[in-house]
């Protein structure tokens, strides 16, 4: 089986950087040929410039297969331009995944418009890649707040309806030695036609999660039972019933095979070296990154806790609140996740600099993806 990849919601190329161990030396990009990225899509709505896509092309070259276009237009009208591939990857937004039947019921099930999950689902249906690796914020497992677990349940049922089994794990990069506290859920799906599927369905769920699965193999966990639960998503008539009725307390690890869900609360088991923010700080930085004394108080206010009365468009008032952020950041622990909005206190700051912070705030921890990519190579090699 070839090692071809389609990258959706590519951003600046986090999955590609990890899979192909991309390094930067000055302005030179070095990319190993571990995987063949045959098609990539990145499009930021409601912006005149496409900074992330431009960065992707600057790194990896301009190509007809590097596409900056609304993915919904592509999956609706041009899905044939997406080539066959072995693995589909992407870091997609956490949205409201509710679905309903069309009024006439002739079109079957309709997802909420603008929700990018349905574009992934269309690619699964049209191309049936043997493997899928996705990344999202960990709150996906508990959304929405009014029906905990529904959104992830909709996703799992979509995978099931397209012939996939799924494994997931919430990974905090700092707990495995990386110098950043970034907690994300990684979702790995494999099609029933693969050798890997036929192997994994024979393994008990607990053994898969604690020992044999892709995440246990790359990011070990303690063999301690902290909590578990199970459900059967196949018993619901279709995905609409999932959207309307399904609630489930998904924990930070689990799997779904043949519709049966097993979820576990797990904790990391890491004995390697830990890196801190202080380990990676640079010296002799540009003066534009130094906070001037006259702006220091504004920064302290922005980083502090606050409760602010605001008004909704209809005139109704509500209280906006947020917790404090350590300021200055502690150097003896891993860095916190960078916020997309904290590049400046001044709204007139150069757009290119603000976009850099936006992209870094949304970026993957490349080292996590690199480890998963190495293990995926072994899985794909066993398909031949």
C-alpha positions as CSV (number, residue, x, y, z in Angstrom):
1,X,0.0,0.0,0.0
2,X,1.4,3.4,-0.9
3,X,1.9,6.1,1.6
4,X,-0.2,8.9,0.1
5,X,-1.8,11.6,2.2
6,X,-4.6,14.1,1.7
7,X,-4.5,17.0,4.1
8,X,-7.7,18.9,4.9
9,X,-7.7,22.2,6.9
10,X,-4.0,22.1,6.3
11,X,-3.2,25.4,8.0
12,X,0.6,26.0,7.6
13,X,1.2,22.2,7.2
14,X,1.4,20.8,10.7
15,X,0.6,17.2,9.7
16,X,3.0,17.4,6.8
17,X,5.7,18.8,9.0
18,X,5.3,16.0,11.5
19,X,4.9,13.1,9.1
20,X,7.8,14.2,6.9
21,X,10.0,15.5,9.7
22,X,10.3,18.9,8.1
23,X,13.2,21.1,9.5
24,X,14.1,24.8,8.8
25,X,17.6,26.2,8.5
26,X,17.3,29.9,7.9
27,X,15.1,30.1,4.8
28,X,15.7,26.6,3.6
29,X,13.1,23.9,4.2
30,X,14.2,20.2,4.4
31,X,11.5,17.6,4.0
32,X,12.0,13.9,4.2
33,X,10.0,11.7,1.8
34,X,8.3,9.5,4.4
35,X,4.9,10.3,3.0
36,X,3.6,11.6,-0.3
37,X,1.2,14.5,0.3
38,X,-0.8,14.3,-2.9
39,X,-3.4,17.0,-2.2
40,X,-3.9,19.7,0.4
41,X,-6.7,22.2,1.1
42,X,-6.6,25.4,3.2
43,X,-9.1,28.2,3.1
44,X,-9.9,30.7,5.7
45,X,-13.4,32.2,5.4
46,X,-14.2,35.9,5.7
47,X,-10.6,37.1,5.1
48,X,-9.2,38.9,2.1
49,X,-5.7,37.4,2.6
50,X,-5.0,33.7,2.9
51,X,-1.9,33.8,5.1
52,X,-1.9,30.2,6.2
53,X,-2.2,29.0,2.6
54,X,0.5,31.4,1.5
55,X,2.8,30.0,4.2
56,X,2.0,26.4,3.1
57,X,3.0,27.2,-0.5
58,X,6.1,29.1,0.7
59,X,7.2,25.9,2.5
60,X,6.2,23.2,0.1
61,X,5.8,25.0,-3.3
62,X,2.9,26.1,-5.4
63,X,1.0,23.3,-7.0
64,X,-2.3,22.5,-8.6
65,X,-2.8,20.0,-5.7
66,X,-2.4,22.8,-3.1
67,X,-5.9,24.3,-3.2
68,X,-7.2,27.4,-1.6
69,X,-10.9,27.1,-1.9
70,X,-13.9,26.5,0.3
71,X,-13.8,22.8,1.0
72,X,-17.6,22.7,1.0
73,X,-17.7,23.8,-2.6
74,X,-15.2,21.1,-3.5
75,X,-17.0,18.3,-1.7
76,X,-20.3,19.4,-3.1
77,X,-19.4,20.1,-6.7
78,X,-15.8,19.0,-7.4
79,X,-15.0,16.1,-5.2
80,X,-13.4,14.2,-8.1
81,X,-10.4,16.6,-7.8
82,X,-9.5,15.0,-4.5
83,X,-7.3,12.0,-5.5
84,X,-7.4,8.5,-4.0
85,X,-5.2,8.3,-0.9
86,X,-4.1,6.0,1.9
87,X,-4.6,8.4,4.8
88,X,-6.8,11.4,5.3
89,X,-5.5,13.9,7.9
90,X,-6.8,17.2,9.2
91,X,-7.3,19.5,12.2
92,X,-10.9,20.7,11.9
93,X,-12.9,23.1,14.0
94,X,-15.2,22.0,16.9
95,X,-18.7,23.0,15.8
96,X,-22.3,22.2,16.3
97,X,-22.8,18.8,14.5
98,X,-26.5,18.6,14.9
99,X,-28.4,17.0,11.9
100,X,-32.0,16.7,10.8
101,X,-34.2,15.1,8.1
102,X,-34.9,17.2,5.0
103,X,-38.5,18.5,4.8
104,X,-39.4,16.2,1.9
105,X,-37.2,13.4,3.3
106,X,-36.1,12.7,-0.3
107,X,-32.6,14.0,0.4
108,X,-32.4,11.9,3.6
109,X,-30.2,13.5,6.3
110,X,-29.0,17.1,6.2
111,X,-26.2,18.4,8.4
112,X,-26.1,22.0,9.7
113,X,-24.7,24.2,7.0
114,X,-21.1,25.4,7.3
115,X,-20.1,22.6,9.6
116,X,-16.8,21.2,8.3
117,X,-17.3,17.7,9.6
118,X,-19.7,17.0,6.8
119,X,-17.0,17.7,4.3
120,X,-14.8,15.1,5.9
121,X,-17.8,12.7,5.9
122,X,-18.2,13.3,2.1
123,X,-14.6,12.5,1.5
124,X,-15.0,9.3,3.5
125,X,-17.9,8.3,1.4
126,X,-16.4,9.2,-2.0
127,X,-12.8,8.0,-1.5
128,X,-12.9,5.6,1.5
129,X,-9.3,6.1,2.6
130,X,-8.0,3.1,4.5
131,X,-6.9,5.3,7.4
132,X,-7.9,8.6,8.9
133,X,-6.1,10.8,11.5
134,X,-7.8,13.9,12.8
135,X,-7.2,16.4,15.6
136,X,-9.5,18.6,17.5
137,X,-9.9,20.5,20.8
138,X,-10.6,18.1,23.7
139,X,-14.0,19.8,24.5
140,X,-15.3,18.0,21.4
141,X,-15.8,14.9,23.6
142,X,-18.2,16.8,25.8
143,X,-20.1,19.1,23.4
144,X,-22.6,20.5,23.4
145,X,-23.2,21.5,27.0
146,X,-26.9,20.8,26.7
147,X,-26.4,17.2,25.4
148,X,-22.9,16.0,26.5
149,X,-21.2,13.7,23.9
150,X,-23.7,14.2,21.1
151,X,-21.3,15.8,18.7
152,X,-18.7,13.1,19.0
153,X,-21.5,10.6,18.8
154,X,-22.5,12.0,15.5
155,X,-19.0,11.7,14.2
156,X,-18.6,8.1,15.4
157,X,-21.9,7.2,13.7
158,X,-20.7,8.8,10.5
159,X,-17.5,6.7,10.7
160,X,-19.6,3.5,11.4
161,X,-21.9,4.2,8.5
162,X,-18.9,4.4,6.2
163,X,-17.3,1.2,7.5
164,X,-14.8,2.4,10.0
165,X,-13.6,1.6,13.5
166,X,-12.3,4.4,15.6
167,X,-9.8,5.0,18.4
168,X,-9.3,8.3,20.3
169,X,-7.1,9.8,22.9
170,X,-6.7,13.2,24.5
171,X,-3.0,14.0,24.6
172,X,-1.4,16.8,26.5
173,X,1.9,17.4,24.8
174,X,3.6,18.6,28.0
175,X,2.9,15.2,29.7
176,X,5.1,13.6,27.1
177,X,8.1,15.9,27.4
178,X,7.2,18.6,24.9
179,X,7.7,22.2,26.1
180,X,4.0,23.2,25.6
181,X,0.8,22.5,27.6
182,X,-1.5,21.8,24.7
183,X,-4.3,19.3,25.2
184,X,-5.9,17.9,22.0
185,X,-8.0,14.9,21.1
186,X,-6.6,12.7,18.3
187,X,-8.9,10.5,16.4
188,X,-7.7,7.5,14.4
189,X,-10.1,5.6,12.1
190,X,-9.4,2.5,10.1
191,X,-11.6,0.9,7.4
192,X,-13.1,-2.6,7.7
193,X,-11.2,-3.6,4.5
194,X,-7.8,-3.2,6.1
195,X,-5.6,-5.9,7.6
196,X,-5.3,-3.6,10.6
197,X,-9.1,-3.6,11.2
198,X,-9.2,-7.4,11.0
199,X,-6.4,-7.6,13.6
200,X,-7.8,-5.0,16.0
201,X,-11.4,-6.4,16.1
202,X,-10.0,-9.6,17.7
203,X,-8.4,-7.6,20.6
204,X,-10.4,-6.8,23.7
205,X,-11.2,-3.1,24.0
206,X,-9.3,-2.6,27.2
207,X,-6.2,-4.3,25.9
208,X,-6.4,-2.2,22.7
209,X,-6.6,1.1,24.7
210,X,-4.0,0.2,27.3
211,X,-1.5,-1.8,25.2
212,X,-2.1,-2.5,21.6
213,X,-3.7,0.6,20.0
214,X,-1.8,3.3,18.1
215,X,-1.9,5.7,21.0
216,X,-0.8,3.2,23.7
217,X,2.0,2.2,21.4
218,X,3.2,5.8,20.9
219,X,2.1,7.5,24.1
220,X,2.1,4.9,26.9
221,X,-0.3,5.1,29.8
222,X,-0.4,3.7,33.4
223,X,-2.1,0.3,33.8
224,X,-4.5,1.8,36.4
225,X,-8.3,1.6,36.2
226,X,-9.6,5.2,36.8
227,X,-13.0,4.9,35.2
228,X,-14.7,3.4,32.2
229,X,-18.1,3.2,30.4
230,X,-19.6,1.7,27.3
231,X,-22.5,2.2,24.9
232,X,-23.8,0.8,21.6
233,X,-24.2,3.5,18.9
234,X,-25.4,1.0,16.3
235,X,-28.7,0.5,18.2
236,X,-29.9,4.0,17.1
237,X,-31.8,3.9,13.8
238,X,-29.7,6.5,12.1
239,X,-27.6,9.6,12.6
240,X,-30.7,11.8,13.2
241,X,-31.6,9.7,16.2
242,X,-28.0,10.2,17.5
243,X,-28.4,13.9,17.1
244,X,-31.7,14.0,18.9
245,X,-31.2,11.5,21.6
246,X,-27.6,10.4,22.2
247,X,-25.8,11.5,25.4
248,X,-22.7,9.8,26.7
249,X,-19.9,10.6,29.1
250,X,-16.9,10.2,26.8
251,X,-13.6,9.9,28.8
252,X,-10.2,10.8,27.5
253,X,-9.5,7.5,25.7
254,X,-11.6,5.0,23.9
255,X,-12.6,3.0,20.8
256,X,-15.6,2.2,18.7
257,X,-15.6,-1.2,16.9
258,X,-18.7,-2.4,15.1
259,X,-20.7,0.3,16.8
260,X,-19.8,-0.7,20.3
261,X,-18.1,2.1,22.3
262,X,-15.7,1.6,25.2
263,X,-14.3,4.6,26.9
264,X,-11.6,4.8,29.7
265,X,-10.1,7.5,31.9
266,X,-6.3,7.1,31.5
267,X,-3.2,8.9,32.7
268,X,0.2,9.2,31.0
269,X,3.2,7.0,31.8
270,X,6.3,9.0,30.7
271,X,9.8,8.6,32.1
272,X,11.8,10.7,29.6
273,X,13.1,14.2,29.7
274,X,10.7,17.1,30.2
275,X,11.3,20.5,28.5
276,X,10.2,23.8,29.9
277,X,9.6,27.2,28.4
278,X,13.0,28.3,29.7
279,X,14.7,25.6,27.7
280,X,13.6,27.0,24.4
281,X,13.6,30.7,24.9
282,X,15.8,32.6,22.4
283,X,18.3,35.4,23.3
284,X,18.8,38.6,21.4
285,X,15.2,38.9,20.1
286,X,13.9,41.9,18.2
287,X,13.0,44.8,20.3
288,X,9.4,44.7,19.0
289,X,8.8,41.8,21.4
290,X,9.9,43.8,24.5
291,X,7.0,45.3,26.4
292,X,7.6,49.0,27.1
293,X,7.1,50.3,30.6
294,X,4.2,52.5,29.5
295,X,2.3,49.4,28.2
296,X,3.1,47.1,31.1
297,X,0.0,48.0,33.1
298,X,-2.2,47.3,30.1
299,X,-0.7,43.9,29.7
300,X,-1.2,43.1,33.4
301,X,-4.8,44.1,33.0
302,X,-5.3,41.9,29.9
303,X,-3.7,38.9,31.5
304,X,-5.6,39.3,34.8
305,X,-9.1,37.9,35.7
306,X,-12.0,40.1,34.9
307,X,-15.8,40.4,34.8
308,X,-17.2,42.8,32.3
309,X,-20.9,43.6,31.6
310,X,-21.7,43.4,27.9
311,X,-24.8,43.7,25.7
312,X,-26.2,41.2,23.2
313,X,-27.4,42.5,19.8
314,X,-31.0,42.4,21.2
315,X,-30.0,44.7,24.1
316,X,-29.9,42.1,26.8
317,X,-27.0,42.4,29.2
318,X,-24.8,39.6,30.3
319,X,-21.5,39.3,32.3
320,X,-18.4,38.2,30.4
321,X,-15.8,36.7,32.7
322,X,-12.3,35.1,32.2
323,X,-9.7,33.8,34.5
324,X,-6.2,35.1,35.0
325,X,-3.2,34.0,32.9
326,X,0.3,33.9,34.6
327,X,2.2,37.0,33.7
328,X,5.0,36.8,33.1
329,X,4.9,33.2,32.1
330,X,6.8,30.8,34.3
331,X,10.1,29.5,32.8
332,X,10.4,26.3,34.9
333,X,7.3,24.6,33.4
334,X,6.1,23.9,29.9
335,X,4.6,26.9,28.1
336,X,0.9,27.4,28.1
337,X,-1.0,27.2,24.8
338,X,-0.6,30.5,23.0
339,X,-3.9,32.4,22.5
340,X,-4.7,33.4,18.9
341,X,-5.5,37.0,20.1
342,X,-2.5,37.9,22.2
343,X,0.0,39.3,19.7
344,X,-0.6,42.9,20.8
345,X,-2.7,45.3,22.9
346,X,-2.9,47.5,19.8
347,X,-5.6,46.8,17.2
348,X,-3.5,48.6,14.6
349,X,-0.6,46.2,14.8
350,X,0.6,44.8,11.4
351,X,-1.7,42.1,10.1
352,X,1.1,39.8,9.1
353,X,2.3,39.7,12.7
354,X,-1.2,39.1,14.1
355,X,-1.8,36.3,11.6
356,X,1.4,34.6,12.8
357,X,0.0,34.5,16.3
358,X,-3.4,33.3,15.0
359,X,-1.7,30.4,13.2
360,X,0.6,29.5,16.1
361,X,-2.4,29.5,18.4
362,X,-4.2,27.0,16.2
363,X,-1.1,24.9,15.3
364,X,-0.3,21.3,16.0
365,X,2.5,20.1,18.3
366,X,4.5,18.7,15.4
367,X,6.4,16.2,17.6
368,X,3.2,14.5,18.6
369,X,2.2,14.1,14.9
370,X,5.8,12.9,14.1
371,X,5.5,10.0,16.6
372,X,2.1,9.0,15.3
373,X,3.4,9.2,11.7
374,X,6.2,6.8,12.5
375,X,3.8,4.3,13.9
376,X,1.4,4.7,11.0
377,X,4.2,3.8,8.6
378,X,4.5,0.4,10.3
379,X,0.7,-0.1,10.1
380,X,0.6,0.8,6.4
381,X,3.6,-1.5,5.6
382,X,1.7,-4.4,7.0
383,X,-1.1,-3.9,4.5
384,X,0.9,-5.2,1.6
